[in-house]
Amino acid sequence: MKKILILLYTMLICAVAMAQNSPAVYVNVPGQVCISTAASSAGQDKFLSVNAMINAGNGYTQAGQPTWTITTPNNDAAEYEVLYTGNTGAVLKADKLKTTKSLTLQFLEPGNYEVRIEIPYKYNNGPTRTTTITRTITAMDCTINTCGSNEANDKPGFFEDFGTLPGSGIVRRPYPINGVVTYDYQGTNDLRDNYYSISNNTQLKGDWVNSTDHTGNDRGGMLVANSHNDPRQLYKKTVSGLCKGSVYNFSAWLMNINPRDVFENGCVSGYKYAGVTFKVVNADNPSQVLATFPTYNVSMHLGAPKGMWERFGGSFMIPSNVENVIVTIFNDMPGGCGNDIAIDDIEFAYCSPNITASIKGKTGNLAEVVCEGAPITLTSDFTPADYFVNPRYQWEMSDDEGLTYVNVPFGTATAKELVIGPGELKGTRTVPTSYRFRVRIYEDGSDAVTCASPSEYVRLTILPMPTLYLTKSQVCAGAFVELQASGGFDRFTWRDLPGYEGATRTIQVTGDTTIMVYGFVDYADGHTCKDSNTAHISSVDNPIVDVISTSQNICAGSSVDIRINDVLAGFNIQWFQGPDAGGVLTPLPQHTGKTFLSQIQINTPAQGVFTVVVRDPLNVCEVKSAPFIVNVTPVPIANAGPDQLACASVNTSGLFTMAATLNTAESGTWTVDSVFGPGVTVPITAADFKDYATVQFPTLRNSRVTLKKGGITARFKWTVKSTVNNACSSSDFVEVSLLLDPSISDAGPDTTLCGTNNVFTMNASQPDLTLTGPSAEIGTWTLVSGNATIADIHAYNTTVTSLVNEQDIVLSWTITNAANCTPTTDIVILHKTTRPVINLRPGIITCNSDGTFQLDTLSTKGNPDTYSITAGTPALPGFVAITDQPITAWPITINYPVGTPRGVYNFNLSYRNSANAGCDSTVPFSVSVQTPPTAPTGVAASTPNICTSGNTTLSVVGGSLGQNADGTPNGNWVWYAGGCGVGAPLGTGTSITVAVSATTTYYVRAESTGACTNSTCASTTVTVFQMPNAAAAGPDQTKCNTTTFTMAANAASVGTGTWTVTAPGT
C-alpha cells in the first residue's frame, strides 16, 4: 500500500511539473497558401494572416505578446514582407515580428517557410517563462499567366460581375439561373451556414466586414457565402467553342470577410481559413479534368478594416481534342468558426501571346505612305516563341479604322510575311486615305476566326482615287448637276472638257451621262501619281437627292450644315426629322424649301436623323432620301465652381483655391481668360495676364490661383475634354475678385432751409459707377437723428423732407461695394428753421426833390440782419440795387435820383438772418414819388387901391401846385395877411376875395399835403385911401369976350382935385 501511495505522489508531482512547462497555446497558422512570384504582373499579390496566444487559465497568464521568427526557403529575409503587425511603432522588418499577437505576411518565393513563435507566460504569478511553437507553411506558386496585349474580345469566354443591385442600403437577390450556385439562398437576417446571397455589401452577418464589390460599379453585386463543412458549388458555367492548343486563364477575386476581431478573439481557438478550388473539365467527358487551381488558405488582411480583394485562379492549355469545358468554383475547406467568403469578377479568358506586325526593313515604323499599286512586304512575330507548335497565319485588312477586318485578298495572305506585289494594293472609295493591316496567328487545327489572336496594326496610307461628288446622280432631263472632285489631289482635269483644270464645274444633263475625272498628286522629288474615277448620271423623271453635311460625327450640342444640291433651289422641298424607331417622320416646316440647312444643333442621336422629300416645281419628279444619320457623342459638362471674392485688406496674399468638378474619363485645364477692374492698367493684352493672375497647377481641378494686386477680377476658364474624344469639350468660367475698399464717402456740406421749404437736396460724393460686379459700389443714406423722410436712400443727390418745422437732421452717407469690403461713412447736418419776417410799414411817400425815402417796419420776427433791395416793375429810373447790407436800425434811408418823375414805383426787399444760410425772404413794397410845388411869381389884386374900405379879389400869378404820384395836386394855395405863413390862413385857392379897410400886404404860397415842402410866398399890397372933402366948383361964371376963366373951387383935403368936361363945349 505504501508503494502505491509513493507512486501516486510521484505521478502527481510530474503532472504538476508538466502543467507548468506546457501551457495551452492557441495558434492559427495556415498549412498551405498561394503566392505569386515577384515577376508576376500587378494585381496578383497574395497575403496570409497568423496569430498565437496563451489560453489563460489553470494558473497560466500570458506575460507579453509573441515574438515571431520566419525562416524562408532560401534563408533570405527579402523573400517575405510584413504587411501588418500589432507592434505599431516598429519600422524595421525584424522589429515588426516582435511583441505582436497577429501578423499579415506576403511570401514572395514558393517553398516551405518555418514559423517559430515564442510566447512569454507566467504560472501562478511566478517568474516569466517562454513557450515555443513551430509551424511550417508551404507556399504554392499560384501565379496566373500574364497575357499579351493583343485583342481577344472575340474569343470564347465569359466575365461574371453579378450585375448591380437596385434601391438603397444593403440589397440581396439570388443568382437568376438555377444550378449555378448550389448553396441555399437567404434573403434576410444574418447569413447562416451553407447559405449565400448576391448583394452589394459583404456585411450580411453582424461580425463581417463592411465592403463593396470589386468591380467598382455603383451598387455593384457580388456573391457572399457562409461556407460550412460539406463542399458546395459556388459557381458553375459551360464554355463552348474554345481554341485548341490555346492558353486560357480562369480566375476570380476573393475576399475573406472575417475582420480582425473575429480572427484574434471570436475564433482564436481554431480559426477556419476560407478557400476554394477552381476546376475545369471536358464538357464532353466530365471525367477528364483539364485543370484544378486550389486557393489553399485565403486570409483576411488585418490592416484593412473593410477587407481586401485577392485574385486567384490559374492558366492552362486547351488540348487539341477539346473544344467545350465546364468550369466550377467550389468550397472544399473545413467548416466551423471562419470560412466566410465573397467572390466577384469571375473570368474565363483567352490568354494571347504577344504578336507583332511590322514593315519589313523598317521594324520600328508601323505606318507608311505608298502609291496605289506599289509593292511592299509586311512581316510578323510572336512571343513566347514556343506558344504555338504549328502556327498558322492569316493577314487581315480594314478600311474603316479597325471597326471591321477582312482577309487580305491578295499577296501571301496566309504566310508569316505578307508580300504585296505590284498592282495589288488598291485604294477604296469608302476610305480614301488608309488601310490597317494586321496578322492573326493560331494553332493548326483551331478555328481560324475565333482562335486567331491579332497583332497590333500596321497602317498603309494609299493615295486614293479622286472622289467625285455629284449633287445629283439621277435627275430629271435638263437638270443641272454640280460636280466636285476631291481626295487630296493637287489638281484635276476632266475627260469631257479638255483643257479645263479645276475641282468644280456644273453640267446640264440631257441624257444618261458618264463623267470621268483625273486626279494628279505631285510627291517625292518630281514624281506624279495619277488616278481617275467615274460617275454615272442617269436622266430619269424623278430627281435624285444626295444629302451631305459638314460632319457626320459630332459632339452633342454641336451644329452642322446639311445640304442637298443647290440646283434643287425652287423645287418643293420638305425636311423631316427621323424616322424614329417606329418609322415616324416629324416635319420640320421651318426648313421647307431650303437646300441648305445652316448650323443645325443636334443634342441627341434621335435629333441626328434626317429625311428630305423633293418634288420638282410641277410635282412631276419626286424623291425621298434615305435616312441621313449624324452620329452624336456626349459632351462633358464643365463646372468651374462658384465665383469667389475677397477684400485685399483681408486676403493680403491673394491666394484662392478653385473648386471645379472633374468626372471619370475627363481631363481639365485652367487658363486665365481675362483680367479687368480698376486695378488693371489699360490697355491690357493676354500677354499681360501673368502680371495680374497665375494658376499654380493648370490641370488640377482644385488648383490654387494667385491674384497679384487688389482691385482686379480674374476670369478663369475651366476647359473639360472627354479623354475618349478630345473634340468633345466644354468650358465654364469662374470669376475670382480681389477687391479694394470702397470710395471715400463725403456727405456734402451742412445745409439750412427756412419757412415752408421742407425739402433738402443732398450733394454727397458719388459711388464709382464705373465699377461692376463685386466691385460695384452703392451709397446708402441713414437717418441718424431727427424726423425726416429720405426719398431714395441710395441716390447721392436724393431729397430729404423734414417733417418738423424747426430741427437739426443728422444723416450718414456710407459707400459700400458688393463684396462688403470695409465701408466709408461721413456725417452731414441739415438745419430746418422758420424764416425771419419783416412787416413793412405801408404807404411810403417821398418827394422827388429829396432823393431819399424811409423804409420802416410795423414789426419783425426772427432777427433779420441783412437786406437787399431790387427794383420791381415799374422800376424807378436810375435806381441802384442794394445788396447784402446790414440792418442796424429802423427806419432805413434809401437813396434814389433827385428829380425822378412822379409815379408809383415797385421794389423787392430781400432779407435773411445771416446765421441761417438759405433762410432768405422777399417782400415787395411800393413807393409813391411826388413832385414839389413851384413858387408863385406874384399876386394880382382886382382893386389894389381902395378908398376908405372895400373888397378886392386876390389871384395867384405864376407858380404851380405839386403833384401826387397819380398826377393829382398834392397841396393848396394858402393865403395869409401880414406875413408869409403868419397867423391863420385867410383862405385857400387860386383866388380869394377879401374885405379891405386898411392898407394890407397879402401873401400866398403852395402848401403841400404830401411829402414835399411848401413853396415860398408871393405878395401884393392893397392900399386904402381916406375919403376927401366934398368938391365945390365955385360959382358959375359968365364972361364976354374972354376965353379965360379962373375957377374958384375948394381945395382937396387929401389927394388932388381933377377937372373934367362934363358937357359939350369948346
ZICOR-V487923 format. One record per backbone hydrogen bond with DSSP energy under -0.5 kcal/mol. NH is the residue of the N-H (numbers start at 1). CO is the residue of the C=O. If there is no record, write none. Layout:
NH:CO
NH:CO
This chain:
5:1
6:2
7:3
8:4
9:5
10:6
11:7
12:8
13:9
14:10
15:11
16:12
17:13
18:14
19:15
20:16
21:17
22:18
26:53
27:25
28:51
29:27
33:138
34:295
35:140
38:108
40:37
44:41
48:105
50:103
51:28
52:101
53:26
55:24
56:54
57:60
60:57
61:122
63:120
64:120
67:118
68:97
69:116
71:69
71:114
72:70
75:72
79:76
80:77
81:106
83:81
83:104
84:104
86:102
88:86
90:87
96:92
97:93
97:94
98:95
100:66
103:50
104:84
105:48
106:81
108:79
109:79
111:139
113:137
114:71
115:113
115:135
116:69
116:114
117:133
118:67
119:117
119:131
121:129
122:61
124:59
124:122
126:123
129:121
131:119
133:117
135:115
137:113
138:31
139:111
139:137
140:33
140:138
142:35
142:140
147:145
148:352
155:152
158:348
160:346
161:159
165:219
171:169
173:198
178:176
180:177
182:233
183:233
184:194
186:196
191:204
194:226
195:192
195:226
196:184
197:224
198:173
199:197
199:222
200:171
202:211
204:202
208:205
209:257
211:209
219:217
220:217
221:163
222:199
223:343
224:197
224:222
225:341
226:195
227:225
227:339
232:331
234:232
234:329
235:329
237:327
239:325
242:323
244:242
245:318
246:243
247:351
248:316
249:349
250:314
251:347
252:312
253:344
254:252
254:310
255:342
256:299
257:255
257:340
259:207
263:259
264:260
265:261
266:261
267:262
268:265
270:267
272:337
273:271
274:298
277:330
278:293
279:328
280:291
281:326
282:285
282:288
283:324
284:324
285:282
288:285
289:287
290:280
290:288
291:280
293:278
295:276
297:32
298:274
298:296
299:47
299:297
302:300
304:301
305:303
307:304
310:254
312:252
312:310
314:250
316:248
318:246
322:319
325:239
326:281
327:237
328:279
329:235
330:277
331:232
332:330
333:275
338:336
339:272
341:225
342:255
343:223
344:253
346:160
347:251
348:158
349:249
351:247
352:350
354:383
355:353
356:381
358:379
359:362
359:365
360:358
360:377
362:359
365:362
366:364
368:459
370:461
373:425
374:371
376:420
378:418
379:358
380:416
381:356
383:354
387:384
392:442
393:414
394:440
395:413
396:438
397:406
398:436
403:400
406:397
408:395
412:419
413:411
415:412
418:378
419:417
420:376
420:418
421:419
423:373
424:421
425:421
426:424
428:431
432:430
435:460
436:398
437:458
438:396
440:394
441:453
442:392
444:390
446:443
451:447
452:449
453:441
453:451
454:151
455:439
456:355
458:437
459:366
460:435
460:458
461:368
461:459
462:433
462:460
463:370
464:432
467:486
468:466
469:467
469:484
471:482
475:538
478:509
479:476
481:507
483:505
484:469
485:503
486:467
490:520
491:520
493:518
494:500
495:516
497:494
500:497
502:492
505:483
507:481
509:479
509:507
510:508
513:537
515:513
515:535
517:533
518:493
519:531
520:491
521:529
523:521
523:527
526:524
527:523
529:521
531:519
533:517
535:515
537:513
538:473
538:536
540:475
540:538
544:474
545:543
546:471
546:544
547:545
548:563
550:561
554:631
556:633
557:602
558:555
560:600
562:560
562:597
563:548
564:595
565:471
568:565
569:566
571:568
572:615
573:571
574:613
576:611
577:586
578:609
580:584
583:580
586:577
587:585
588:575
591:588
592:589
593:573
594:591
597:562
598:596
600:560
601:599
602:558
607:604
608:604
608:605
609:606
610:608
610:628
611:576
613:574
614:623
615:572
616:621
619:616
623:614
625:612
625:623
628:610
629:627
630:608
631:552
631:629
633:554
638:636
639:661
644:735
646:737
648:739
650:647
651:647
652:650
656:705
658:656
658:703
659:640
660:701
661:639
666:663
667:721
669:719
670:698
671:717
673:671
673:715
674:715
676:713
679:711
680:677
682:680
688:685
689:686
691:688
692:689
693:689
694:706
696:704
700:697
703:700
705:656
706:694
707:654
708:692
708:706
711:738
712:738
713:676
714:736
715:674
715:713
716:714
716:734
717:671
718:716
718:732
719:669
719:717
720:718
720:730
721:667
722:725
722:728
723:665
728:725
729:727
730:720
732:718
734:716
736:714
737:644
738:712
739:646
739:737
742:822
751:829
753:831
755:833
757:754
758:756
760:758
760:800
762:760
762:798
764:796
765:746
769:767
771:768
775:772
776:773
777:768
778:816
779:794
780:814
781:793
782:812
784:782
784:810
785:810
788:786
789:801
791:789
791:799
795:792
796:794
798:795
800:760
801:789
802:758
802:800
803:787
807:832
809:807
809:830
810:785
810:808
811:809
811:828
812:782
813:826
814:780
814:812
815:824
816:778
816:814
818:776
819:774
820:817
824:815
826:813
828:811
830:809
831:751
831:829
832:807
832:830
833:753
833:831
837:861
839:859
840:838
841:856
844:926
845:843
846:928
848:930
850:847
851:847
853:894
855:892
856:854
858:839
859:839
861:837
865:912
866:912
867:885
868:910
869:882
870:908
872:906
879:876
881:879
882:869
885:867
887:865
888:886
891:855
892:855
894:853
894:892
896:851
899:848
900:897
903:929
905:903
905:927
906:874
907:925
908:870
909:923
910:868
910:908
911:921
912:866
913:919
914:912
916:913
917:915
919:916
920:918
921:911
923:909
925:907
927:905
928:844
929:903
929:927
930:846
930:928
931:963
933:1013
934:960
936:1016
937:957
938:957
939:1019
940:955
942:940
942:953
946:1023
948:946
948:1025
949:947
950:996
952:994
954:952
954:992
955:940
956:990
957:938
958:956
960:934
963:931
964:968
967:964
970:962
972:1007
974:972
974:1005
975:987
976:1003
978:1001
981:979
982:979
983:981
986:975
987:975
989:973
992:954
994:952
994:992
996:950
997:995
1000:1022
1002:1000
1002:1020
1003:976
1004:1018
1005:974
1007:972
1007:1005
1008:1006
1009:970
1010:970
1015:1006
1018:1004
1020:1002
1022:1000
1023:944
1023:1021
1025:946
1025:1023
1047:1045
1048:1033
1050:1032
1062:1060
